[in-house]
Amino acid sequence: MELQANAAQAANGDNRLASKTSRVGKRPIDLPKGVTATVNGRKIEVKGPKGQLSRTLTDKVEIKLDGGKLHVSSVAPGRDASRLQGLTRALVAAMVKGVSEGYERVLELKGTGYRVELKGMTLNFALGFSHPVTFAVPAGLSATIPADSKGTVLVLTGADKELIGQTAATIRGFRPPEPYGGKGVRYRGERVREKAGKAGKGGKK
C-alpha cells in the first residue's frame, strides 16, 4: 500500500511538472494599433510603423493569434515548459514593441579628440589610435550624431532589440572605458568604476 501511495504521489508530481506554465509566459501579447502579426507554423512575422521583423520559433512552443492578441504555450516536458514559454513570450513581446515604438541606444565618447562622424552608412571613429576605426551600420538600424554634441554622442535606433544591443556592444568594445580617467566609449548612464592612480594614492614612497 505504501509503495502504491508513493507511486501515485510521484505520478501526480510528474503531471504537475509536465503541465507547469510560466506566470509571465501565459500572459497574452496585445498588438498595438498599426501592428499586424502573421503566424505560419513555427514562423512569426510582425509589421508596424517602425519596421518589420520575423523569427522562427523552436518546435517546443506554440503561438496563436486570437482577437488581436498573441498567445504563447509550450509543449516541452518538465521544467523546460515554463522556461521556453517565458523566453518565447519575452522575445515576441520585444518584436512587437520594436515595430511599434522602436528601441534606442545612446553611446558617449569620452576623451580628448575622441569623435565620431557619419558618412553614408559608415561610422568613422577617432579613439586615440594611430588610425581611424570604421564601422558599417547594419541594415535595419539608423545612426545619428546630434549636432550639439560635436561628435561625442552617437544615437542608434531600430526595431530589432537584439541587433541594436549587439551593435552598441561592438562599438563600445572598440575602446571600453578605462579605469583611470574613464576615457573610451560608454553607454549613456553607465557608471564606470574608476581607480585612483599613483598620484591619488600619494605617489611612491
Disulfide bonds with the S-S distance in Angstrom:
none
